[in-house]
């Protein structure tokens, strides 16, 4: 299964859920926090049922 990098919104949600004291920008510049946030964001994407192929194809639901 192909992995895709999380988008900024998902990264910011992960940052807020982790309750990191540093600001989002500062945390993303720190390699340790960046890896932690990215890992949590990927888990959030997986939990939401994220479809990487749909995201890569830029498909939008017509609701």
Secondary structure, 3 states (H helix, E strand, C coil): CCCCCCCHHHHHHHHHHHCCCCCHHHHHHCHHHHHHHHHHHHHHHHHCCCCHHHHHHCCCCCC
